[in-house]
Amino acid sequence: MLSILAVDDSPSMRKMVSFTLTGAGYHVVEAVDGQDAFEKAQTEKVDLVLADQNMPRLDGIGLTRLLRESPKFKTTPILILTTESSDQMKQAGRAAGATGWLVKPFDPNRLIEVIQKVTR
């Protein structure tokens, strides 16, 4: 079973994402912001990171950069799930090492499709 680190400072968004992913057969580890996610990533098995962009303490792009510095996360898919949709923001995400960019509100089926594609 693949393990997904779901990072969002909104409790309702974390619950929605977690519900969608567990329903599709994934194990979900929740984190309240980028810093919390980075700490959990050191001790938990993580096959994919799904992170919000705008969060306190450490945003999604900052988290992506930090994770990519570690050999353990060089090839781990990192998806940014955010309300941000500007090309400039997407380019910053790609430059930091993000695998993909999804815009909220998300379509549960599309989210699962993207996850399946990047974890093959």
SEKOL-172624 format. One line per 4 residues: number of its first residue (from 1); their letters; for each residue x, y, z of N, C-alpha, C. Coordinates in pm, 1 decimal, decimal comma, m for minus. Each point is the difference from the previous one (the first is absolute). Example, Ala and Ser with C-alpha at 12.3 -4.5 7.8 and 13.67 -1.06 7.14 Angstrom:
% SEKOL-172624
1> as> 1319,0/m569,0/780,0/m89,0/119,0/0,0/90,0/120,0/0,0 ~ m35,0/105,0/m72,0/82,0/119,0/6,0/m77,0/109,0/73,0
END
This chain:
% SEKOL-172624
1> mlsi> 83,9/m117,9/0,0/m83,9/117,9/0,0/89,3/125,5/0,0 ~ m24,9/89,2/m95,2/79,7/122,2/m7,2/m39,8/96,0/110,4 ~ 99,2/70,4/51,5/m21,4/95,4/107,5/14,4/142,8/m53,5 ~ m102,1/82,7/25,5/m0,9/137,4/m49,5/1,6/97,6/117,2
5> lavd> 91,8/95,5/m7,3/7,7/106,2/99,7/m85,4/115,5/m50,9 ~ m113,4/24,3/65,7/m93,3/105,8/m39,7/19,6/120,8/90,0 ~ 38,5/112,7/m60,2/37,1/118,8/76,1/m91,2/116,5/m34,0 ~ m74,4/49,1/99,6/m85,9/116,4/m21,3/m32,1/60,3/135,1
9> dsps> 2,1/132,6/8,5/m29,1/64,4/127,6/m150,7/8,0/27,7 ~ m82,2/m34,4/m98,6/m144,9/m0,9/18,4/m45,8/m139,7/43,3 ~ m54,7/m12,2/122,3/m45,5/m132,0/46,5/m105,0/m62,0/m93,2 ~ m91,3/81,1/m53,2/m104,3/m55,6/m87,2/59,9/m50,8/m131,4
13> mrkm> 98,1/70,2/m54,3/65,5/m44,7/m123,7/79,3/m128,2/25,7 ~ 70,5/m7,3/113,3/73,9/m122,7/35,4/m95,5/m118,5/8,8 ~ m114,1/21,3/62,8/m98,6/m108,2/14,8/m53,0/m45,0/m136,8 ~ m30,0/96,5/m88,2/m51,3/m32,7/m132,9/102,6/m81,0/m79,7
17> vsft> 124,6/45,9/3,5/108,4/m67,8/m71,6/20,1/m139,8/59,3 ~ 5,4/m8,3/131,8/21,3/m126,3/68,9/m112,2/m99,6/m31,8 ~ m124,1/47,8/2,0/m116,6/m83,0/m30,8/9,9/m55,1/m143,0 ~ 35,2/88,4/m94,3/13,8/m39,7/m140,1/109,6/m105,1/m16,6
21> ltga> 114,1/23,5/61,5/114,5/m90,0/m16,8/m16,6/m133,5/71,9 ~ m52,9/2,2/122,1/m19,2/m126,8/71,4/m106,1/m82,5/m71,7 ~ m102,5/66,5/m56,1/m103,5/m69,3/m76,7/56,2/m68,0/m123,3 ~ 111,6/52,4/m51,2/64,6/m57,6/m118,8/107,9/m102,0/38,7
25> gyhv> 11,1/m27,9/130,6/92,7/m104,1/44,4/139,2/45,6/40,9 ~ 17,6/130,9/19,6/130,8/51,1/43,2/4,0/17,3/151,7 ~ 121,2/m11,2/54,4/21,7/32,7/141,1/32,8/149,6/2,1 ~ m63,8/76,8/87,9/21,1/144,8/2,7/59,0/44,3/133,5
29> veav> 106,9/79,4/m9,0/59,6/65,0/116,1/m32,2/147,7/m16,4 ~ m65,4/61,2/98,5/m38,1/140,7/m10,7/100,5/89,6/71,1 ~ 21,8/118,2/m57,9/86,6/101,1/61,1/m69,1/135,7/m11,4 ~ 17,5/84,6/102,4/m72,0/128,0/7,2/68,4/114,4/m73,6
33> dgqd> 129,5/m16,0/m32,0/72,7/100,7/m78,2/130,7/m61,8/m49,2 ~ 75,8/76,4/m76,2/122,5/m52,5/m58,3/102,4/m48,0/101,7 ~ 11,5/71,8/110,3/96,5/m37,3/103,9/m39,0/m134,6/62,8 ~ m128,4/m13,6/32,6/m52,9/m124,4/56,1/23,9/m114,5/m99,8
37> afek> m25,9/27,1/m127,9/18,0/m100,6/m105,1/146,2/m42,5/m9,9 ~ 90,1/97,6/3,5/142,2/m30,4/m11,6/44,2/m90,4/115,9 ~ m48,4/30,6/121,8/34,8/m81,0/117,2/m56,5/m142,0/m13,9 ~ m125,6/m10,9/m43,7/m61,0/m133,1/m15,8/67,5/m79,0/m111,6
41> aqte> 45,6/67,2/m103,3/65,7/m67,3/m113,2/130,6/m67,6/43,2 ~ 58,6/47,0/109,1/125,5/m58,8/47,6/m22,7/m135,6/66,3 ~ m120,5/m21,8/53,9/m25,2/m122,2/76,4/m102,8/m93,8/m63,3 ~ m83,1/52,4/m88,8/m105,9/m80,5/m62,0/44,5/m49,0/m137,4
45> kvdl> m61,2/m110,1/m46,6/20,5/m46,8/m137,4/m87,7/89,8/m88,1 ~ 60,6/66,7/m97,2/m74,5/90,8/m87,1/29,0/m34,8/m145,9 ~ m105,6/m36,5/m75,0/15,1/m33,1/m141,6/m36,9/117,7/m89,5 ~ m75,9/95,3/54,8/m41,6/118,2/m75,7/m35,6/110,1/99,1
49> vlad> 30,0/123,9/m36,9/m36,1/114,9/83,1/m102,7/82,2/m77,2 ~ m109,2/34,7/68,1/m105,0/83,5/m57,3/m10,7/121,2/91,6 ~ 49,7/115,5/m47,1/11,3/115,4/88,3/m71,7/124,0/m52,0 ~ m60,2/72,4/93,2/m57,5/130,6/m29,4/117,8/95,1/m23,6
53> qnmp> m25,1/113,5/m64,9/106,4/99,0/m18,7/2,5/98,9/117,0 ~ m112,9/65,7/26,9/m3,9/106,5/100,8/m28,3/m55,0/139,1 ~ 107,8/m9,7/80,8/m11,7/m51,1/136,8/92,8/77,8/91,9 ~ m34,1/5,0/129,3/91,2/64,6/95,1/127,3/m84,1/19,0
57> rldg> 100,8/60,3/53,8/129,4/m62,1/31,7/81,0/m43,6/m121,0 ~ m59,8/m75,6/m93,6/74,4/m43,2/m118,7/m101,3/m31,5/m109,0 ~ 11,2/69,8/m113,9/m97,6/m20,8/m108,1/37,2/m122,5/m84,6 ~ m86,4/m32,9/m96,0/19,1/m119,4/m81,4/128,2/0,3/m81,5
61> iglt> 33,5/115,1/m57,2/122,7/8,7/m79,9/123,1/m12,1/90,1 ~ m5,8/61,9/116,7/110,0/m11,7/97,2/18,2/m144,2/45,4 ~ m111,8/m68,0/24,4/3,5/m140,6/40,1/60,7/m85,0/m112,0 ~ m41,9/26,5/m123,2/51,7/m73,4/m115,7/151,3/15,0/m8,5
65> rllr> 48,3/123,7/12,9/145,5/25,6/m4,8/73,3/m79,8/108,0 ~ m52,3/6,9/123,1/63,4/m70,5/112,4/3,9/m151,0/m23,9 ~ m112,3/m55,6/m44,8/m4,9/m144,3/m24,5/95,4/m40,2/m111,9 ~ 7,2/79,0/m105,4/87,1/m33,3/m114,1/148,3/2,8/37,6
69> espk> 35,4/69,3/107,3/140,4/2,4/44,7/41,8/m134,4/58,8 ~ m98,0/m79,2/43,7/29,0/m128,5/62,2/0,5/m111,1/m105,7 ~ 104,4/m84,8/m0,1/6,1/m110,5/m97,0/m124,5/m88,6/6,7 ~ m57,7/m12,9/119,0/m119,4/m82,4/22,6/m119,4/47,3/m84,4
73> fktt> m3,5/130,1/m31,2/m115,4/56,6/m71,9/32,3/52,0/m139,7 ~ 116,8/m38,3/m52,4/40,7/46,4/m133,1/m101,1/m38,5/m107,4 ~ m57,3/m120,9/10,5/m90,1/m49,1/m104,1/m145,1/m15,6/46,5 ~ m27,9/36,8/125,0/m137,0/m10,2/52,4/m89,3/101,7/m71,0
77> pili> m114,8/m43,6/m54,2/m90,0/97,6/m62,8/m51,6/100,9/103,4 ~ 4,5/127,6/m36,4/m53,0/106,0/86,1/m100,3/79,2/m82,6 ~ m126,0/m2,0/44,9/m105,9/73,8/m68,3/m43,2/117,7/86,2 ~ m14,0/115,3/m61,6/m50,0/118,2/70,2/m149,3/10,5/m31,9
81> ltte> m82,3/5,4/104,7/m145,0/12,5/m14,3/m38,6/132,4/65,0 ~ m38,0/97,8/m83,0/m15,1/136,3/51,1/m103,9/79,4/m78,0 ~ m37,4/114,9/55,1/m89,6/91,3/m72,3/80,2/85,0/m97,8 ~ 132,5/m0,4/15,3/88,3/78,9/m86,8/3,1/m60,6/m139,7
85> ssdq> m24,8/81,8/m102,6/2,7/m57,7/m135,2/82,8/81,1/m98,9 ~ 74,2/98,7/49,5/79,8/81,7/m92,3/117,3/m80,0/m56,7 ~ 36,2/30,4/m125,1/112,6/m67,8/m63,3/128,6/24,2/77,7 ~ 12,5/120,7/54,0/119,7/36,5/76,4/14,5/m93,1/121,5
89> mkqa> m110,8/m24,5/70,0/0,3/m86,2/117,0/31,6/m144,9/m40,2 ~ m59,7/m45,3/m111,1/24,8/m136,5/m48,2/147,1/m18,2/m38,0 ~ 58,4/103,1/m62,8/142,4/m6,2/m37,1/87,4/m6,9/124,4 ~ m37,4/75,9/103,0/75,9/m3,0/125,9/m7,7/m140,2/60,7
93> graa> m117,9/m62,3/m11,2/m17,2/m136,2/50,4/87,2/m98,7/m75,8 ~ 0,2/11,8/m132,5/83,5/m88,4/m82,8/147,8/21,1/32,6 ~ 39,5/126,4/13,8/140,5/31,1/29,8/41,8/m59,8/134,6 ~ m93,9/m6,7/93,9/30,2/m56,4/132,0/4,8/m152,1/m3,6
97> gatg> m56,2/m59,5/m107,0/3,6/m144,8/m13,9/m135,3/m68,6/8,9 ~ m109,3/78,1/m2,9/m133,3/m60,4/5,6/m25,3/m83,4/m125,8 ~ m64,9/m113,5/17,7/m31,3/m90,6/m110,6/m121,5/50,1/m77,4 ~ m95,8/59,9/73,5/m122,7/46,4/m63,0/m69,3/106,3/82,2
101> wlvk> m101,7/60,9/m60,6/m71,5/112,1/59,8/m148,9/m20,1/m24,3 ~ m78,1/m8,9/106,3/m144,9/m16,7/m10,3/m68,3/118,7/66,9 ~ m108,2/46,4/m60,8/m68,2/118,0/53,2/m126,9/m40,5/74,7 ~ m18,7/61,4/118,6/m121,9/m19,2/79,9/m110,6/87,3/m58,6
105> pfdp> m127,5/m38,7/13,9/m43,3/m126,3/59,3/37,2/m116,3/m91,3 ~ 34,2/m113,0/59,3/47,1/m112,7/m80,0/m112,8/m97,7/m31,0 ~ 14,4/m67,6/m112,3/m91,5/m107,1/m39,5/62,2/m128,7/55,4 ~ m69,3/m69,2/91,5/57,0/m120,9/61,0/50,3/m102,5/m101,4
109> nrli> m75,2/m22,8/m107,6/42,9/m98,1/m100,2/127,5/44,0/m70,6 ~ 8,9/128,7/m29,9/118,9/55,4/m66,1/121,7/m11,6/92,1 ~ m20,5/27,2/128,5/109,4/m9,8/97,3/54,8/m143,1/2,3 ~ m88,1/m97,9/7,6/42,1/m140,2/1,4/71,9/m36,4/m130,4
113> eviq> m53,1/47,1/m113,1/64,0/m26,3/m130,4/143,5/51,1/m2,4 ~ 18,3/125,7/44,5/133,1/60,8/m0,1/94,4/m77,1/92,1 ~ m48,9/m36,6/117,6/83,3/m75,6/94,8/40,4/m134,4/m60,2 ~ m95,2/m69,1/m63,9/32,0/m128,1/m61,8/105,0/16,1/m109,7
117> kvtr> m11,8/109,1/m76,5/93,2/25,2/m109,8/143,0/23,5/52,3 ~ 13,2/80,7/105,0/136,3/33,8/46,7/60,4/m105,1/92,2 ~ m79,8/m98,3/43,4/56,2/m103,4/88,9/22,1/m132,1/m71,6 ~ m20,9/m5,4/m129,5/21,6/m125,9/m74,3/146,8/m33,9/m5,9
END
